[in-house]
Amino acid sequence: MARSRLVGLAVLGTVGAVTATLALSTSSFAVAPGTATATYNCGTWGSGLGTLTATDTGGVKKIKLTSTAITMPVGSSANPNSITTTLKVNKTAGGVTSEVQFSAKLNPAMSGGNPITLGPLSLSSGTIATGNTTDSLVLTGTPSATNWSLKIVTSSPTVATVYCTATTAQSSAFTW
């Protein structure tokens, strides 16, 4: 009886150790820094500083964009999750730079004059490996359908497509 109790305790101890190890192992990967700023020109929606917040949870890479300088025009509005946003950024891996995109249809309800909150946007085009960096895709010229770093498409109740260009690099590139 004592031997079976010892075996039972040993099994229980092993299960407990494995459970603790799994619980303590992280499913989040650090992105450094977690937050950066960049300046965007969004035409009629305004121009100015935007805050980008990056996360990597279980290998799912996301960026959220907020800005008090970029706002919905007066007289317009957006229902929750009615804005499709696509953000282009430059990825650098091993000295080679390429473009990746983050996209999602996630937003709170917003109305004219409200600051924007877009995302979090998930990596939707390209790949990012541990150690890669991403930074704003800085463009010159007027934002347009062929010249954009950030595209905002509203669908309810106001329908509009807004093109934005990043006019500065991020305050610090994200290292994934």
N, C-alpha and C positions, 0 to 999 in steps of 0.2 A: 504494500500500500504506500509506503514512504517513497519507494522508487517511482511509482507511477505519478505521485504527487510532484516529485522533483522534475520528471519529464514534462508534466503539464505546466509547471512554473517556467521551465526553460523555454518551452514553445511559446507561452504567453509573453515572456520577456523578449524573445526574438521578434514576435509579431509587434510588440510595442515599440521596439527599436526601429523596425522597418517603417512603421507608421509615423513615428517622430521624424525620421529622416525625410520621408516624403513630404510631410507637413512643413518642414523647415526648408526644403529645397524650393528655390524660387521658380515661379512660372513667369515672373516678370524679369525682363532684361533691362539693365540700366541704359538710359539714353542720356548723354552728357552734352551740354546742359539740358535740363528738362524743359527749359523755356528760353526763347530768344525773341528778338524783335526785328522787324524789317519794315521798310516804308513801301506803300503801294499807291499807285495812281488808278483810281476806279472811276474816272470821269465824273458823271453826274452823281455818283454815290459818294464822292469825296476822295481825298488823298490824305495820306498820313501814316502814322505808326500803327502797325498791327502786331499783336502778340501771338506767337506760335508756341504751342505746347505739344511736345512729342512724348509718346509712350510706346512701349513694346511689351505687350503682355502675351506670354505664351507664343511668341514669334509673330503676333499680329501687330504690325506697325501702324501707328495712327498719328495724325497731326490735327490739332484744333486751332482755329484762327478766330481771334476776337479783336475788335478795334472800336474805339470811341471816335476816331477820326473818319472812319468809313461808316456811313449810315444809309438806311433806306430813305429814298426821297420822300418828302412830305406828300401825303395823298396816296401813298402806296402801303401795302401790307403783305405779310406772308403768314400763312397758317403753319402750325408746327409740322416739321418734316416735309415741307413743300419746296425746299430750295435744294437743287442739285448743284453741288460745288465740286470743282476740280482744281487742284493745286499742282502746278508743275514745279519741280525742284531739280537742281543739279546734284547728281550723286558722283562722288569720287571714290574709286576703288583701285588701289594699286597704281595711283598716278593717272588713271584714265577717267575722264569725266563723261557722263552720259545723263540723260534725262529720265526721271521716274515721275509717276503721277500718283496722287492721293485723291480719292473721290468718295462722296457719300451724299445721301439725301437726309441729313440730320440738322435740324435747327429748331430753336424755340420759336414761339409766335413773336413776330416783330411787326412794327408799324412805322410809318414815316417819321424820320428823325431819330429812331432808335439805333444805338450802336449795333454792329453786326456780331453775331456769334454763329460760327459755321463749323459743323463737325461735332465730334472728331471724324476726320476723313481717313479712310483705310487705304493702305497701299493698293493701288488698282492696276498699275502698269509698271513693269520692271521688277527687279529684285534688289533687296538690300541685305547684305550679309553683316555679321558682327565685325566691327571695325571700320565699315564704310562710313563716309560722311555725306550729309546732305546740306545744301544751302540754297537760298533763294535763286530763282532763275531771273537774273537782272536783265531787263530789256530797255531799249531806248525807243523813243517815238510814241505815237498815240496808241493807246490800247485798241485792239480791233480783233476781228475773227481770226486773223492770221498773225497777230502779235499780242500774245497774252501769257501771263504767268498764273493768273487766277481767273477762273470763269465761274460766274454765279448765274444760275438759271432758276428764276422764280416761276411757280406754276399756279399758285392759289392764294388769294384771289387775284393778285396782280401777276400778269405774265410779262416777263422781261428777261433779256440776256444781257449781262453786264460783263465786260472784259476789263481786266486790271493788269497792269504791269508792275512787277517789283522794281522799284527804282533804286534800292540799296540792297547790298548783301545783308544777311542776318547779322545781328550783333555778335553771334557766335554760331558757327556751323554745328549741326547735331552730329554726334558720333554715336552710332548705333551699336 
